[in-house]
Structures are given as structure tokens and as C-alpha cells.
Amino acid sequence: MPANLITEESTAITPQMLPLIALTQEEIDRIVATVPGGVGNIQDIYGLSPLQDGILFHHLLASRGDPYLLVSQMAFADRGLLERYLAAVQQVVDRHDILRTAFVWEGLSSPAQVVWRKAPLQVSEVELDDCDGSGAEELRRRFDPRRQRIDLGRAPLLRFVIAREPGSGRWLLLELQHHLIGDHTTLEVMHAEVRAVLDGRAHELAAPQPFRNLVAQARLGVDAKAHEEFFQEQLADIDEPTMPFGLSEVAATAAGRRGTADAAAGAQRSAAATSAAARGKPGEPLPSGLGAGGGACKRP
């Protein structure tokens, strides 16, 4: 396994220090310019796994929304509980390099993922319209993944939107997570660790495994040319798009369904994660169906 040659003392990054991606010095400098804090905030740079390559391709292909943006929602009895939850999430992000990873591709010969040493959560507070009593539904409409995109160049690829629920003291939270940094298994690990932090058991958590190990296995095992030759042989007799029933405009619908299905379980697990902090008043998971009927409220 190639060692990571970038250290906290590094003042510059050169091509020889990046065994898991081939970049010129000019390309490296372009990457460094995208990271707050520059070289001092870069832990590692490497290429994408084959799965990530495909996800990034479809992200760039989509003209509206993002088919790989996952959504979940929660409600908290008060602002204090919400802040405790977010602080625990930050601790989990600090533990895992994949959760502190940004993606850069513009001006590069091949896309790169960049692990930041410090990646503060991005939390936005919004004000909800008190016109139909459904603050959770309004959040879903305003941040529907069929219309929302997030900046993949800014780690972590998690976005949090919070709002006070009109007519009550509760606080609502909506979380967006990009599939480039995780799936339902990632959510399970995250929520289990959040629970441990809230329970005061952070010291019991196992040491996290570097994501670069998986990238190294994928990139150094078989070269890209061998993969290309294999699939060219397997797909040699296909000469037209393999679209069922001629359907081609399905990205937006798929995005909403995927976000709903994957996020539902995540919302339930997030609720469990806050139960210890709430001391008998667990955070309430909210329905994660997207695009429900009814127009958005408007202020007079």
C-alpha cells in the first residue's frame, strides 16, 4: 500500500508525493487553490474509485438537480438538542477522511478527490412561512434533490438546513448527503458513531480505516486499459442506448425516488442518535417523501 507522503509539516505538494494519481505540478497547484488554508489543510490527494467515477459522470450529466443527493429530516424539542446533535456529527466528520473529502475536476487531466484536514459542517438557518402549519413539508419542497445541487468542491459533502417550526418551539433539520462520500451503510456507521458521541462513548470507537486503501486496491489492482478491453469485448454487439421502452427522461424522477428510499432509514437512525442527548425526549424522525402535492407558501 503506497504511503501518504503529505504530512502536517508539508509546505508544498509535488507530483512525486501523490502515488495514487498522476498530476502535473500545475494541476496540483490548481487543486491547492481550491482548498481553504491551502497546503496546510490538505491531508491527501488521490484519484476516484470506479464507482465514484460513474457517480461524478452522472452528476455532471444532470442539468437540474442531482440523482445522487440523499435527503433526511429530523425534529428536535429545542435548539440546544439540535446543537448537540450537530456537534456530534462534526466529531464524526473529523474522524473519517471520506467525510472530509472534496472533488476537483476542472482543469485536470483526471478528477481528483482531496481530503481536507479540517472541514467544518455547513449549516444554513432559514425562516419558514407560517401559512399551512407544515414546516417540514416546506423544507422538503425548498430543498428537493430534484432541483437542488451542492458544491462538490467544498467538503464535507453534507449540507444541513435548520429552521424553527412555525407555531411551536421545535427545531427542524434537513440533511443533504452526496452519494460520492457514502451510501446507506455509511449512514449506519455515521449514526452509530453519533450515538456513541452523545452517550459519552466516543473513546470506545474503533480507529477509522483510510479510504485511500480502497482507492489503492481499485486503482493498482488492474489497470484501466484492462478494464476497457474487458468491457469492449462484453459490449461489442451493442450499438444503441439500452433504454427500456425508449424512456430517456427519467433522471429527475429517479433522483426523488432514490433520495426518498435511502433517506427514510437514515432519518430513523438519526432519531435514535439523539435520544440519549434528549434524556427522554428523542428527536423525532420526519417523513422523507419528496415532491408532495401543494404549492409553496408565499409571504404577503
Phi, psi and chi 1 to 4 in degrees:
 res  aa     phi    psi   chi1   chi2   chi3   chi4
   1 MET       -  118.4 -168.7   68.4   63.1      -
   2 PRO   -60.8  136.5  -20.7   32.0      -      -
   3 ALA   -75.3  153.5      -      -      -      -
   4 ASN   -82.3  116.3  178.8    7.3      -      -
   5 LEU   -93.2   -1.1  -58.3  179.0      -      -
   6 ILE   -89.1  124.3  -57.0  174.1      -      -
   7 THR  -117.7  171.7   69.7      -      -      -
   8 GLU   -65.8  -19.6  -66.4 -173.8   23.2      -
   9 GLU   -89.9   -6.7  -70.8   72.7   35.9      -
  10 SER   -63.8  134.3  -63.4      -      -      -
  11 THR  -108.3   -7.7   57.5      -      -      -
  12 ALA  -153.7  156.8      -      -      -      -
  13 ILE  -123.4  128.6  -60.0  174.3      -      -
  14 THR  -118.5  163.3   63.4      -      -      -
  15 PRO   -55.6  -33.9  -28.7   37.2      -      -
  16 GLN   -68.0  -16.1  -65.3   73.0   25.9      -
  17 MET   -89.4    0.3  -61.3  168.9   69.3      -
  18 LEU  -121.5   83.2  -53.7  178.1      -      -
  19 PRO   -73.2  -12.7   27.7  -36.3      -      -
  20 LEU  -107.0   13.5  -63.1  179.5      -      -
  21 ILE  -163.7  142.8 -170.5  170.3      -      -
  22 ALA   -99.7  109.1      -      -      -      -
  23 LEU  -132.4  149.3  -64.7  171.3      -      -
  24 THR   -81.8  166.7   65.8      -      -      -
  25 GLN   -62.3  -37.6 -172.5   62.0   55.2      -
  26 GLU   -62.6  -40.1 -179.0 -179.4   -4.1      -
  27 GLU   -67.3  -40.1  -69.8  174.9  -42.2      -
  28 ILE   -62.3  -44.1  -65.9  172.5      -      -
  29 ASP   -62.3  -35.2  -66.1  -18.8      -      -
  30 ARG   -64.6  -40.5 -176.1 -176.2  -66.2  -89.2
  31 ILE   -65.0  -47.6  -69.8  173.5      -      -
  32 VAL   -56.0  -36.9  171.3      -      -      -
  33 ALA   -66.3  -18.4      -      -      -      -
  34 THR   -87.7   -9.5   69.8      -      -      -
  35 VAL  -102.9  123.1  179.8      -      -      -
  36 PRO   -58.5  126.3  -23.7   34.4      -      -
  37 GLY    93.0   -7.2      -      -      -      -
  38 GLY    61.3 -143.0      -      -      -      -
  39 VAL   -55.6  -38.7  172.1      -      -      -
  40 GLY   -61.4  -19.8      -      -      -      -
  41 ASN  -106.6   13.8 -164.4   29.6      -      -
  42 ILE  -107.1  121.0  -64.3  178.3      -      -
  43 GLN   -91.8  -35.6  175.7 -178.9  -44.5      -
  44 ASP  -165.2  158.0 -153.1  -11.4      -      -
  45 ILE  -138.2  129.0  -59.3  174.5      -      -
  46 TYR  -154.2  172.7   38.4   77.1      -      -
  47 GLY   -76.3  179.6      -      -      -      -
  48 LEU   -90.7  153.0  -82.4   60.8      -      -
  49 SER   -74.3  161.6   70.1      -      -      -
  50 PRO   -55.1  -39.7  -28.8   37.1      -      -
  51 LEU   -64.4  -43.1  176.6   59.8      -      -
  52 GLN   -64.2  -36.3  -71.1  175.0  -44.7      -
  53 ASP   -56.1  -45.4  -89.0  -34.6      -      -
  54 GLY   -66.6  -41.0      -      -      -      -
  55 ILE   -64.2  -44.3  -67.5  173.7      -      -
  56 LEU   -62.7  -39.8  178.4   60.2      -      -
  57 PHE   -57.8  -47.2  170.8   79.6      -      -
  58 HIS   -71.0  -31.3  -74.6  -74.2      -      -
  59 HIS   -61.5  -45.8  168.0   83.3      -      -
  60 LEU   -71.0  -28.5  -63.0  175.6      -      -
  61 LEU   -72.3  -33.4 -171.8   65.1      -      -
  62 ALA   -69.7  129.4      -      -      -      -
  63 SER   -89.4  -18.2   59.0      -      -      -
  64 ARG  -146.9  134.5 -175.3 -175.4 -174.5 -169.0
  65 GLY    71.4 -170.6      -      -      -      -
  66 ASP  -147.1  118.4 -167.3  -34.1      -      -
  67 PRO   -68.0   -9.0   24.9  -34.1      -      -
  68 TYR  -118.4   29.1  -72.2  103.3      -      -
  69 LEU  -103.0  118.4 -161.9   56.4      -      -
  70 LEU   -98.3  144.8  -48.1  179.4      -      -
  71 VAL  -129.1  140.4 -178.2      -      -      -
  72 SER  -145.5  158.3   60.2      -      -      -
  73 GLN  -134.6  152.1  -77.1 -173.2  -81.7      -
  74 MET  -144.7  164.0  -67.1 -177.5   60.8      -
  75 ALA  -129.9  141.7      -      -      -      -
  76 PHE  -122.9  145.2  -63.7   81.6      -      -
  77 ALA   -63.1  -31.5      -      -      -      -
  78 ASP  -155.6  172.3   56.2   55.5      -      -
  79 ARG   -65.2  -34.2  179.7   67.9  179.3 -101.0
  80 GLY   -60.5  -43.6      -      -      -      -
  81 LEU   -64.6  -39.9  -63.3  179.5      -      -
  82 LEU   -60.0  -45.6  169.5   60.4      -      -
  83 GLU   -64.4  -36.5  -64.2  -65.6  -13.4      -
  84 ARG   -64.3  -41.4  -71.5 -170.9   64.8 -173.9
  85 TYR   -62.5  -47.4  172.9   78.2      -      -
  86 LEU   -64.0  -37.3  -68.9  173.1      -      -
  87 ALA   -63.8  -38.1      -      -      -      -
  88 ALA   -67.8  -40.1      -      -      -      -
  89 VAL   -61.1  -41.2  173.7      -      -      -
  90 GLN   -60.3  -39.8 -178.9   68.6   68.9      -
  91 GLN   -62.9  -38.5  -71.1 -170.8   50.6      -
  92 VAL   -68.0  -42.0  173.1      -      -      -
  93 VAL   -59.7  -40.9  168.2      -      -      -
  94 ASP   -62.4  -26.5  -67.1  -16.1      -      -
  95 ARG   -78.3  -33.5  -78.9  173.9   40.5   80.5
  96 HIS  -112.2  124.7  -63.8  -82.0      -      -
  97 ASP   -64.7  -34.4   50.8   13.1      -      -
  98 ILE   -65.0  -28.2 -173.5   59.5      -      -
  99 LEU   -80.5   -9.3  -61.9 -178.5      -      -
 100 ARG  -112.0   26.9  -69.9  178.6  -80.9  104.6
 101 THR  -104.5  134.8  -63.8      -      -      -
 102 ALA  -114.4  164.9      -      -      -      -
 103 PHE  -124.7  133.8  -66.5   78.7      -      -
 104 VAL  -129.5  134.4 -178.0      -      -      -
 105 TRP  -140.9  -24.9   61.0   89.4      -      -
 106 GLU   -67.3  127.1  -66.6 -177.9   -7.8      -
 107 GLY    79.7    8.1      -      -      -      -
 108 LEU  -110.8  152.1  -54.8 -176.4      -      -
 109 SER   -71.8  -25.0   54.3      -      -      -
 110 SER  -152.3  147.1   62.7      -      -      -
 111 PRO   -60.5  149.2  -22.1   34.5      -      -
 112 ALA  -130.5  148.5      -      -      -      -
 113 GLN  -109.7  137.3   46.1 -171.9  -32.5      -
 114 VAL  -120.6  119.5 -173.1      -      -      -
 115 VAL   -89.1  117.9 -176.7      -      -      -
 116 TRP   -83.5  146.7  -64.9   10.8      -      -
 117 ARG   -74.7  -38.6  -65.7 -171.2 -174.9  -81.5
 118 LYS  -125.7  125.7  -61.7  -66.6 -177.4 -178.2
 119 ALA  -137.9   86.5      -      -      -      -
 120 PRO   -62.9  143.6  -17.7   30.4      -      -
 121 LEU   -60.3  145.5  -63.9 -175.3      -      -
 122 GLN  -103.4  108.8  -62.2  179.5   56.6      -
 123 VAL  -118.7  124.8 -177.6      -      -      -
 124 SER  -114.0  134.2  -58.4      -      -      -
 125 GLU  -103.9  130.6 -176.8  173.9  -20.0      -
 126 VAL  -123.5  161.1  -60.3      -      -      -
 127 GLU  -105.2  132.3 -175.8  176.2   -7.9      -
 128 LEU   -96.5  151.3  -60.4  177.4      -      -
 129 ASP   -80.0  129.8  -64.5  -59.7      -      -
 130 ASP   -95.3   69.4 -173.4   10.9      -      -
 131 CYS  -120.0  -22.6   61.6      -      -      -
 132 ASP  -132.7    4.1   62.2    2.0      -      -
 133 GLY    74.1   10.3      -      -      -      -
 134 SER  -117.6   76.4  180.0      -      -      -
 135 GLY   -64.8  -39.1      -      -      -      -
 136 ALA   -62.0  -41.8      -      -      -      -
 137 GLU   -66.0  -37.9  178.7   57.4   33.9      -
 138 GLU   -63.9  -40.9 -176.7 -177.7  -18.8      -
 139 LEU   -60.7  -42.4  -88.2 -178.8      -      -
 140 ARG   -61.8  -41.0  -75.4 -164.7  -66.7  -90.0
 141 ARG   -66.5  -43.2  -73.5 -165.1  -59.9  -97.8
 142 ARG   -71.8  -25.8  -70.7  170.6   63.0  173.1
 143 PHE  -123.4   36.9  -63.2   93.5      -      -
 144 ASP   -65.1  126.2 -170.3  -34.5      -      -
 145 PRO   -63.7  -14.0   24.2  -35.1      -      -
 146 ARG   -73.9  -10.4  -70.4  172.4  -69.2 -172.7
 147 ARG  -127.3  -11.0  -65.2 -175.7  -66.9  -86.7
 148 GLN  -100.0  146.4  -70.9  -71.0  -40.2      -
 149 ARG  -135.5  153.2  -67.9  170.0   73.2   84.7
 150 ILE  -120.5  157.1   65.4  174.5      -      -
 151 ASP   -75.2  111.6 -179.8    5.0      -      -
 152 LEU   -74.2  -10.4  -58.5 -173.7      -      -
 153 GLY   -89.3    3.5      -      -      -      -
 154 ARG  -124.9  110.5 -175.0  170.9  178.0   80.9
 155 ALA   -82.5  152.4      -      -      -      -
 156 PRO   -79.6  157.7   31.7  -35.9      -      -
 157 LEU   -82.1   50.7  -61.0 -165.1      -      -
 158 LEU  -129.0  135.6  -59.8  166.0      -      -
 159 ARG  -129.6  136.8  -59.2  -67.2 -175.6  -89.2
 160 PHE  -121.0  133.4  -62.9   88.0      -      -
 161 VAL  -120.5  127.1 -176.6      -      -      -
 162 ILE  -121.4  152.2   62.9  174.4      -      -
 163 ALA  -159.5  144.7      -      -      -      -
 164 ARG   -77.5  132.3 -172.9 -178.1 -176.9   90.6
 165 GLU   -72.5  123.2 -174.9  176.4   49.0      -
 166 PRO   -56.7  134.3  -25.0   36.3      -      -
 167 GLY    81.5    5.9      -      -      -      -
 168 SER  -149.5  174.2   81.4      -      -      -
 169 GLY   -93.9    2.4      -      -      -      -
 170 ARG   -74.3  156.7  -62.6 -161.7  -47.4  170.2
 171 TRP  -117.3  134.3  -79.1   82.4      -      -
 172 LEU  -102.1  145.1  -53.1  177.3      -      -
 173 LEU  -131.3  133.4  176.4  143.6      -      -
 174 LEU  -120.2  130.6  179.2  141.0      -      -
 175 GLU  -115.9  132.6  176.0 -176.5  -13.2      -
 176 LEU  -111.7  130.2  -59.1  172.6      -      -
 177 GLN  -132.4  135.3  174.6 -176.2  -51.6      -
 178 HIS   -90.5  141.3 -155.7  -80.4      -      -
 179 HIS   -67.4  -13.9 -158.8   21.3      -      -
 180 LEU   -62.4  -27.0  -87.5  169.0      -      -
 181 ILE  -109.7    2.7   63.9  166.3      -      -
 182 GLY   171.4  169.4      -      -      -      -
 183 ASP  -134.3 -158.5   53.6   14.6      -      -
 184 HIS   -64.1  -31.0   68.6  -78.3      -      -
 185 THR   -67.4  -39.9  -59.2      -      -      -
 186 THR   -60.2  -43.1  -53.1      -      -      -
 187 LEU   -60.1  -41.2  -75.2  172.2      -      -
 188 GLU   -62.1  -43.6  -69.7  176.1   -2.5      -
 189 VAL   -65.1  -45.0  172.3      -      -      -
 190 MET   -58.4  -48.5  -77.7 -174.4   61.8      -
 191 HIS   -69.4  -33.5  -64.4  -46.2      -      -
 192 ALA   -64.8  -39.6      -      -      -      -
 193 GLU   -72.8  -35.6  -66.5 -162.7    0.9      -
 194 VAL   -61.3  -42.7  166.7      -      -      -
 195 ARG   -59.2  -43.9  -76.5 -162.5  -60.3  -88.0
 196 ALA   -62.3  -41.7      -      -      -      -
 197 VAL   -63.3  -45.6  171.7      -      -      -
 198 LEU   -66.7  -27.9  -68.7  172.7      -      -
 199 ASP   -84.5   -3.1  -73.9  -19.9      -      -
 200 GLY    79.3   23.1      -      -      -      -
 201 ARG  -112.5   24.4  -64.0 -178.1  -67.6  102.4
 202 ALA   -59.2  -32.3      -      -      -      -
 203 HIS   -67.5  -16.3   62.1  -77.5      -      -
 204 GLU   -86.5   -9.8  -61.6  177.5    2.7      -
 205 LEU   -69.9  140.7  -63.8  173.0      -      -
 206 ALA   -70.1  154.0      -      -      -      -
 207 ALA   -62.3  131.9      -      -      -      -
 208 PRO   -69.0  148.0   25.6  -34.1      -      -
 209 GLN   -91.1  133.0  -63.9  -59.6  -51.6      -
 210 PRO   -63.1  132.8  -19.1   31.8      -      -
 211 PHE   -67.7  -23.5 -172.1   72.8      -      -
 212 ARG   -60.4  -27.0   74.3 -173.5  -42.0  -89.5
 213 ASN   -62.7  -43.0  -67.1   -6.1      -      -
 214 LEU   -66.0  -41.9 -176.8  145.7      -      -
 215 VAL   -62.0  -41.3  172.5      -      -      -
 216 ALA   -62.7  -43.4      -      -      -      -
 217 GLN   -62.3  -40.4  -67.3  172.4   -1.4      -
 218 ALA   -71.7  -38.2      -      -      -      -
 219 ARG   -89.0  -27.4  -63.7  180.0   67.1   87.5
 220 LEU   -99.8  -11.0  -58.2 -179.8      -      -
 221 GLY   -69.8  -59.3      -      -      -      -
 222 VAL  -131.5  133.8  179.9      -      -      -
 223 ASP   -73.3  162.1   62.5   28.9      -      -
 224 ALA   -60.7  -33.7      -      -      -      -
 225 LYS   -63.6  -39.6 -177.3  174.3  176.3   56.8
 226 ALA   -64.4  -42.1      -      -      -      -
 227 HIS   -61.8  -43.4  -74.2  -62.5      -      -
 228 GLU   -62.5  -43.9 -174.9  175.6  -37.7      -
 229 GLU   -64.4  -38.1  -68.9  175.0  -10.4      -
 230 PHE   -62.5  -49.6  171.3   80.6      -      -
 231 PHE   -73.4  -29.6  -76.7  104.9      -      -
 232 GLN   -62.3  -39.0  -78.0 -179.5  -20.3      -
 233 GLU   -68.9  -42.7  178.6 -178.7  -10.1      -
 234 GLN   -68.9  -32.5  -64.9  -64.2  -46.3      -
 235 LEU  -109.9   17.5  -54.5  175.3      -      -
 236 ALA   -61.1  -29.1      -      -      -      -
 237 ASP   -94.1    7.6   58.4  -17.5      -      -
 238 ILE   -98.7  120.7  -62.4  177.4      -      -
 239 ASP  -125.4   14.4   55.3   10.6      -      -
 240 GLU  -150.0  159.0   59.9 -178.7  -35.2      -
 241 PRO   -58.1  139.3  -24.6   35.0      -      -
 242 THR   -93.7   66.7   55.4      -      -      -
 243 MET   -98.7  121.0  -62.8 -179.8  -66.6      -
 244 PRO   -63.4  129.5   24.6  -34.0      -      -
 245 PHE    58.1   21.8  -50.8  109.6      -      -
 246 GLY    73.2   13.8      -      -      -      -
 247 LEU   -79.3  126.1  -61.7  175.4      -      -
 248 SER  -123.2  -27.1   59.0      -      -      -
 249 GLU   -96.6   72.8  -59.6  -62.8  -30.9      -
 250 VAL  -122.6   -0.5  -62.1      -      -      -
 251 ALA   -60.3  -45.3      -      -      -      -
 252 ALA   -64.3  -44.4      -      -      -      -
 253 THR   -63.8  -42.9  -60.1      -      -      -
 254 ALA   -62.5  -37.5      -      -      -      -
 255 ALA   -61.3  -46.0      -      -      -      -
 256 GLY   -64.9  -42.2      -      -      -      -
 257 ARG   -68.0  -42.3  -69.8  175.0  178.9  170.7
 258 ARG   -64.6  -43.5 -175.6 -178.7  -64.1  110.0
 259 GLY   -61.7  -39.1      -      -      -      -
 260 THR   -66.9  -48.8  -62.2      -      -      -
 261 ALA   -65.1  -47.9      -      -      -      -
 262 ASP   -71.4  -29.7  -73.1   -7.5      -      -
 263 ALA   -81.8  -23.8      -      -      -      -
 264 ALA   -58.4  -49.2      -      -      -      -
 265 ALA   -65.7  -37.2      -      -      -      -
 266 GLY   -62.8  -39.8      -      -      -      -
 267 ALA   -63.4  -40.9      -      -      -      -
 268 GLN   -63.3  -41.9  -65.2  -70.4  -22.0      -
 269 ARG   -69.5  -34.1  -72.7 -174.1  -69.9  -90.1
 270 SER   -62.4  -38.1  -67.9      -      -      -
 271 ALA   -61.2  -42.5      -      -      -      -
 272 ALA   -63.6  -34.0      -      -      -      -
 273 ALA   -64.4  -27.6      -      -      -      -
 274 THR   -93.6   -6.5   59.8      -      -      -
 275 SER   -62.9  -36.7   59.7      -      -      -
 276 ALA   -66.0  -42.1      -      -      -      -
 277 ALA   -66.8  -33.5      -      -      -      -
 278 ALA   -75.2  -17.6      -      -      -      -
 279 ARG    51.6   63.2  -53.6 -133.5  179.8 -107.7
 280 GLY    96.6   -6.8      -      -      -      -
 281 LYS  -125.2   75.3  -65.1 -178.5  179.3  179.2
 282 PRO   -63.1  150.8   24.7  -33.8      -      -
 283 GLY   -61.6  143.5      -      -      -      -
 284 GLU   -98.7  124.6  -59.2  174.2   37.8      -
 285 PRO   -70.1  145.3   26.8  -34.0      -      -
 286 LEU  -111.9  151.3  -63.1  172.0      -      -
 287 PRO   -56.2  139.4  -21.5   32.2      -      -
 288 SER  -111.0   20.3   41.3      -      -      -
 289 GLY   -66.3  136.8      -      -      -      -
 290 LEU  -110.6  153.7  -60.3  171.6      -      -
 291 GLY    69.5   31.9      -      -      -      -
 292 ALA   -66.3  161.2      -      -      -      -
 293 GLY   -66.2  163.3      -      -      -      -
 294 GLY   104.2  138.2      -      -      -      -
 295 GLY   -82.6  161.5      -      -      -      -
 296 ALA   -72.3  145.9      -      -      -      -
 297 CYS   -69.7  151.2  -60.7      -      -      -
 298 LYS  -130.1  143.3  -65.0 -176.2  178.6 -179.8
 299 ARG   -74.6  149.0  -62.3 -175.2 -173.5  -80.0
 300 PRO   -65.1      -   15.9  -22.4      -      -
